[in-house]
């Protein structure tokens, strides 16, 4: 007999294509931590477009298909991420300095509504 929880867990693992098994534990821990956080304590992170050229339709895009970043339009697709959280901006900027991240958001950020 298959335990239902084990069966569900196996289905989820089978559907996570391209994720190393060592990363699954980290993902599980993050999800558990979020689920254990009371609703009133959860904060939704703001999302930002990074508008590179003020007078043009040129935004920072993460090219998920080939990796790296492109300058393109604001349209988010399956292969292009155009909306970024503060923590994602910290990752690609290579710093978590509030001063630097605030400057990037003030200078180039457009809040996603």
ChimeraX commands (.cxc) that place a marker at each C-alpha (Angstrom):
marker #1 position 0.00,0.00,0.00 radius 0.5
marker #1 position 1.28,3.47,-0.92 radius 0.5
marker #1 position 1.07,6.19,1.67 radius 0.5
marker #1 position -0.95,9.08,0.17 radius 0.5
marker #1 position 1.50,11.70,1.48 radius 0.5
marker #1 position 4.43,9.80,-0.02 radius 0.5
marker #1 position 2.56,9.41,-3.31 radius 0.5
marker #1 position 1.80,13.15,-3.46 radius 0.5
marker #1 position 5.39,14.00,-2.59 radius 0.5
marker #1 position 6.66,11.70,-5.35 radius 0.5
marker #1 position 4.33,13.32,-7.89 radius 0.5
marker #1 position 5.62,16.76,-6.94 radius 0.5
marker #1 position 9.24,15.62,-7.24 radius 0.5
marker #1 position 8.56,14.06,-10.63 radius 0.5
marker #1 position 7.10,17.35,-11.87 radius 0.5
marker #1 position 10.03,19.51,-10.77 radius 0.5
marker #1 position 12.08,19.19,-13.91 radius 0.5
marker #1 position 15.67,20.32,-13.78 radius 0.5
marker #1 position 15.87,20.88,-10.02 radius 0.5
marker #1 position 18.71,19.03,-8.30 radius 0.5
marker #1 position 17.53,16.74,-5.52 radius 0.5
marker #1 position 19.77,18.57,-3.03 radius 0.5
marker #1 position 17.82,21.76,-3.82 radius 0.5
marker #1 position 14.48,20.09,-3.06 radius 0.5
marker #1 position 15.17,20.08,0.67 radius 0.5
marker #1 position 15.96,23.82,0.57 radius 0.5
marker #1 position 12.75,24.45,-1.38 radius 0.5
marker #1 position 10.74,22.34,1.06 radius 0.5
marker #1 position 12.22,24.19,4.07 radius 0.5
marker #1 position 11.41,27.58,2.52 radius 0.5
marker #1 position 7.82,26.52,1.78 radius 0.5
marker #1 position 7.42,25.08,5.28 radius 0.5
marker #1 position 8.78,28.27,6.88 radius 0.5
marker #1 position 6.33,30.35,4.83 radius 0.5
marker #1 position 3.42,28.02,5.67 radius 0.5
marker #1 position 4.31,28.16,9.38 radius 0.5
marker #1 position 4.28,31.98,9.37 radius 0.5
marker #1 position 0.92,33.35,10.59 radius 0.5
marker #1 position -1.00,35.22,7.88 radius 0.5
marker #1 position -0.86,38.52,9.74 radius 0.5
marker #1 position 2.96,38.35,9.82 radius 0.5
marker #1 position 3.43,37.62,6.11 radius 0.5
marker #1 position 4.47,40.49,3.90 radius 0.5
marker #1 position 4.00,40.61,0.17 radius 0.5
marker #1 position 7.17,41.77,-1.49 radius 0.5
marker #1 position 6.80,44.60,-3.98 radius 0.5
marker #1 position 7.65,43.84,-7.59 radius 0.5
marker #1 position 9.56,46.23,-9.83 radius 0.5
marker #1 position 10.18,46.69,-13.52 radius 0.5
marker #1 position 13.70,48.00,-14.12 radius 0.5
marker #1 position 13.23,50.68,-16.80 radius 0.5
marker #1 position 16.65,51.17,-18.36 radius 0.5
marker #1 position 15.95,54.01,-20.79 radius 0.5
marker #1 position 13.38,56.58,-19.66 radius 0.5
marker #1 position 12.16,57.62,-23.12 radius 0.5
marker #1 position 12.16,54.12,-24.62 radius 0.5
marker #1 position 10.39,50.82,-24.03 radius 0.5
marker #1 position 13.60,49.25,-22.71 radius 0.5
marker #1 position 13.44,47.15,-19.57 radius 0.5
marker #1 position 15.76,44.69,-17.89 radius 0.5
marker #1 position 14.76,41.12,-18.80 radius 0.5
marker #1 position 16.11,37.93,-17.29 radius 0.5
marker #1 position 16.43,35.48,-20.18 radius 0.5
marker #1 position 15.48,32.22,-18.46 radius 0.5
marker #1 position 16.03,30.10,-21.57 radius 0.5
marker #1 position 19.71,30.89,-22.12 radius 0.5
marker #1 position 20.57,32.64,-18.85 radius 0.5
marker #1 position 21.77,36.20,-18.47 radius 0.5
marker #1 position 20.02,39.50,-18.95 radius 0.5
marker #1 position 18.66,41.34,-21.99 radius 0.5
marker #1 position 17.25,44.79,-22.61 radius 0.5
marker #1 position 13.80,44.35,-24.11 radius 0.5
marker #1 position 10.20,45.42,-23.58 radius 0.5
marker #1 position 8.09,45.09,-20.43 radius 0.5
marker #1 position 6.23,41.92,-21.49 radius 0.5
marker #1 position 6.88,39.02,-19.15 radius 0.5
marker #1 position 6.83,35.65,-20.93 radius 0.5
marker #1 position 7.70,32.06,-20.17 radius 0.5
marker #1 position 11.31,32.77,-21.20 radius 0.5
marker #1 position 11.68,36.40,-20.03 radius 0.5
marker #1 position 11.22,37.69,-16.49 radius 0.5
marker #1 position 10.62,41.43,-16.36 radius 0.5
marker #1 position 9.32,41.82,-12.79 radius 0.5
marker #1 position 11.78,41.63,-9.91 radius 0.5
marker #1 position 11.52,41.67,-6.12 radius 0.5
marker #1 position 13.99,43.61,-4.01 radius 0.5
marker #1 position 15.78,40.37,-3.10 radius 0.5
marker #1 position 16.12,39.46,-6.80 radius 0.5
marker #1 position 17.54,42.93,-7.48 radius 0.5
marker #1 position 20.04,42.34,-4.65 radius 0.5
marker #1 position 21.05,39.04,-6.27 radius 0.5
marker #1 position 21.79,40.44,-9.72 radius 0.5
marker #1 position 23.29,43.66,-8.37 radius 0.5
marker #1 position 25.63,41.57,-6.22 radius 0.5
marker #1 position 24.90,43.54,-3.05 radius 0.5
marker #1 position 22.34,43.85,-0.29 radius 0.5
marker #1 position 23.42,47.39,0.54 radius 0.5
marker #1 position 20.22,49.36,1.19 radius 0.5
marker #1 position 21.87,52.47,-0.23 radius 0.5
marker #1 position 22.72,50.79,-3.56 radius 0.5
marker #1 position 19.41,48.93,-3.92 radius 0.5
marker #1 position 17.39,52.03,-3.00 radius 0.5
marker #1 position 19.33,54.00,-5.64 radius 0.5
marker #1 position 18.61,51.36,-8.31 radius 0.5
marker #1 position 14.91,51.32,-7.43 radius 0.5
marker #1 position 14.67,55.14,-7.21 radius 0.5
marker #1 position 16.53,55.66,-10.50 radius 0.5
marker #1 position 15.21,52.76,-12.62 radius 0.5
marker #1 position 12.36,51.07,-10.74 radius 0.5
marker #1 position 8.70,51.20,-11.74 radius 0.5
marker #1 position 6.48,49.51,-9.19 radius 0.5
marker #1 position 4.30,46.77,-10.65 radius 0.5
marker #1 position 0.67,47.56,-9.85 radius 0.5
marker link #1:1,2 radius 0.2
marker link #1:2,3 radius 0.2
marker link #1:3,4 radius 0.2
marker link #1:4,5 radius 0.2
marker link #1:5,6 radius 0.2
marker link #1:6,7 radius 0.2
marker link #1:7,8 radius 0.2
marker link #1:8,9 radius 0.2
marker link #1:9,10 radius 0.2
marker link #1:10,11 radius 0.2
marker link #1:11,12 radius 0.2
marker link #1:12,13 radius 0.2
marker link #1:13,14 radius 0.2
marker link #1:14,15 radius 0.2
marker link #1:15,16 radius 0.2
marker link #1:16,17 radius 0.2
marker link #1:17,18 radius 0.2
marker link #1:18,19 radius 0.2
marker link #1:19,20 radius 0.2
marker link #1:20,21 radius 0.2
marker link #1:21,22 radius 0.2
marker link #1:22,23 radius 0.2
marker link #1:23,24 radius 0.2
marker link #1:24,25 radius 0.2
marker link #1:25,26 radius 0.2
marker link #1:26,27 radius 0.2
marker link #1:27,28 radius 0.2
marker link #1:28,29 radius 0.2
marker link #1:29,30 radius 0.2
marker link #1:30,31 radius 0.2
marker link #1:31,32 radius 0.2
marker link #1:32,33 radius 0.2
marker link #1:33,34 radius 0.2
marker link #1:34,35 radius 0.2
marker link #1:35,36 radius 0.2
marker link #1:36,37 radius 0.2
marker link #1:37,38 radius 0.2
marker link #1:38,39 radius 0.2
marker link #1:39,40 radius 0.2
marker link #1:40,41 radius 0.2
marker link #1:41,42 radius 0.2
marker link #1:42,43 radius 0.2
marker link #1:43,44 radius 0.2
marker link #1:44,45 radius 0.2
marker link #1:45,46 radius 0.2
marker link #1:46,47 radius 0.2
marker link #1:47,48 radius 0.2
marker link #1:48,49 radius 0.2
marker link #1:49,50 radius 0.2
marker link #1:50,51 radius 0.2
marker link #1:51,52 radius 0.2
marker link #1:52,53 radius 0.2
marker link #1:53,54 radius 0.2
marker link #1:54,55 radius 0.2
marker link #1:55,56 radius 0.2
marker link #1:56,57 radius 0.2
marker link #1:57,58 radius 0.2
marker link #1:58,59 radius 0.2
marker link #1:59,60 radius 0.2
marker link #1:60,61 radius 0.2
marker link #1:61,62 radius 0.2
marker link #1:62,63 radius 0.2
marker link #1:63,64 radius 0.2
marker link #1:64,65 radius 0.2
marker link #1:65,66 radius 0.2
marker link #1:66,67 radius 0.2
marker link #1:67,68 radius 0.2
marker link #1:68,69 radius 0.2
marker link #1:69,70 radius 0.2
marker link #1:70,71 radius 0.2
marker link #1:71,72 radius 0.2
marker link #1:72,73 radius 0.2
marker link #1:73,74 radius 0.2
marker link #1:74,75 radius 0.2
marker link #1:75,76 radius 0.2
marker link #1:76,77 radius 0.2
marker link #1:77,78 radius 0.2
marker link #1:78,79 radius 0.2
marker link #1:79,80 radius 0.2
marker link #1:80,81 radius 0.2
marker link #1:81,82 radius 0.2
marker link #1:82,83 radius 0.2
marker link #1:83,84 radius 0.2
marker link #1:84,85 radius 0.2
marker link #1:85,86 radius 0.2
marker link #1:86,87 radius 0.2
marker link #1:87,88 radius 0.2
marker link #1:88,89 radius 0.2
marker link #1:89,90 radius 0.2
marker link #1:90,91 radius 0.2
marker link #1:91,92 radius 0.2
marker link #1:92,93 radius 0.2
marker link #1:93,94 radius 0.2
marker link #1:94,95 radius 0.2
marker link #1:95,96 radius 0.2
marker link #1:96,97 radius 0.2
marker link #1:97,98 radius 0.2
marker link #1:98,99 radius 0.2
marker link #1:99,100 radius 0.2
marker link #1:100,101 radius 0.2
marker link #1:101,102 radius 0.2
marker link #1:102,103 radius 0.2
marker link #1:103,104 radius 0.2
marker link #1:104,105 radius 0.2
marker link #1:105,106 radius 0.2
marker link #1:106,107 radius 0.2
marker link #1:107,108 radius 0.2
marker link #1:108,109 radius 0.2
marker link #1:109,110 radius 0.2
marker link #1:110,111 radius 0.2
marker link #1:111,112 radius 0.2
marker link #1:112,113 radius 0.2
view
